[in-house]
């Protein structure tokens, strides 16, 4: 959060939690912002480009500490019942300008990559 608005070429105010390389032992997690062009990033930052993809988008209601329950419901209930399959690409959390990091409430979406 202290770097928001201070990253070269940052577009918008949204923040992201990118999840990829999931396996039985866990997954990699990267906090991110969208940038319009790769420029000089602060020390310790890593660029990640995500190709265009079809996503199912879910609004998370409630405190951010309950996001794991929302994600579990998506993967364990919605996805099997949907007739769709998850695509082999990162999924992510999107924290919009309405998200309040002090309260952990508001403006949270879960994006799951899907294929038919």
N, C-alpha and C positions, 0 to 999 in steps of 0.2 A: 504493500500500500504506500510506503513512503516514496516510491519511484513514480507513482501515477502522475501523468502530465509532464514528466521530465524526461521521457524517452524520445529520442529523435524519431521523427516521422510517425508518432503515435496518432491513430485516427480514432475518434470517439472517446467515450468515457468507460466503455465496457471492459470488464476484466474476465479472464477465463481460467478455469482449472482444467487442463488437458490431461486425459488419461490414456495411456497406450502401453503396449507390450505386456498385456495382462496374461498371467499364468497362475498356476496353483499357489505360487508363493507370494502373489501380489501384483502390483503394476507400478509403472513409472508415472509420476505426477509432476506437471509443470505449470506454474502460474504464469499467465501471459496477458499481453495486450495486443491489439491488432496494430500493425504498422503498414504504411503505404509503400514503403521501399526500405530495403535493407541498407542501413547506414552504420554509423558507429554506435554500438550498443555499450551500455555501462559494463564495467568489469564484472565477470561472473554470469553474464546473460548469454543465452544461447538462442539462435534463431531456429524456428520450426515452421516449415511450410506445410500446410494441409491442403491437399488437392480438393477441388469441388466434389461434393458428395451429397446424396439424398439423406436427410435426417428425419427422424421422428422427434418432435420437440415437446417436452413436458414442463409445465409450470410447477415449481416446488413451492408449496404453501407451508409456512411455518418457519421455525428457526433453522439456521444453517446446520446445526448439530444433527438435525434429522434427515439430512440429505442421504446418508447411507440407506435409510429405510425406503426412501423414494426410489433410489436406484435399484435396490433389491426387488421392489414391487414391479418395476419396469422389466427387469431381466427375468424374474421368476414367474410373473403372472402375465403382464401385457404382451411381451414378445412371443412367448409360446402360443398364446391365444390369437395373435394377430395374423398368423400365416406368413409372416416375414422372417427374414434372417438378418442377423447383425452383419455388417460389412467389416472386413478386416482393415479398419482404419481407426484413428483415435476418436473417442467420444469425449464430450466435455461438458463442463458446467459454465454457464454464462451468467455473470453478475452484472446487471444493467445499472444505470445511474440511479435507479430506485433502491438498489441494495444499500443497506446501512451497515457498515462493518462494525460500528459500535454496538448495535443491537442484534446483529445477525439476522435481520428480518428484511423481507421484501426483494423484489426484482431478481429472482433466481430461476433459471431454466436449466433443464437437463437435455442435452442433445445426443441422441443415439444414432449412429450411422446404420442405415438399413439397405438391404437389397431384396429384390423379389425373387 
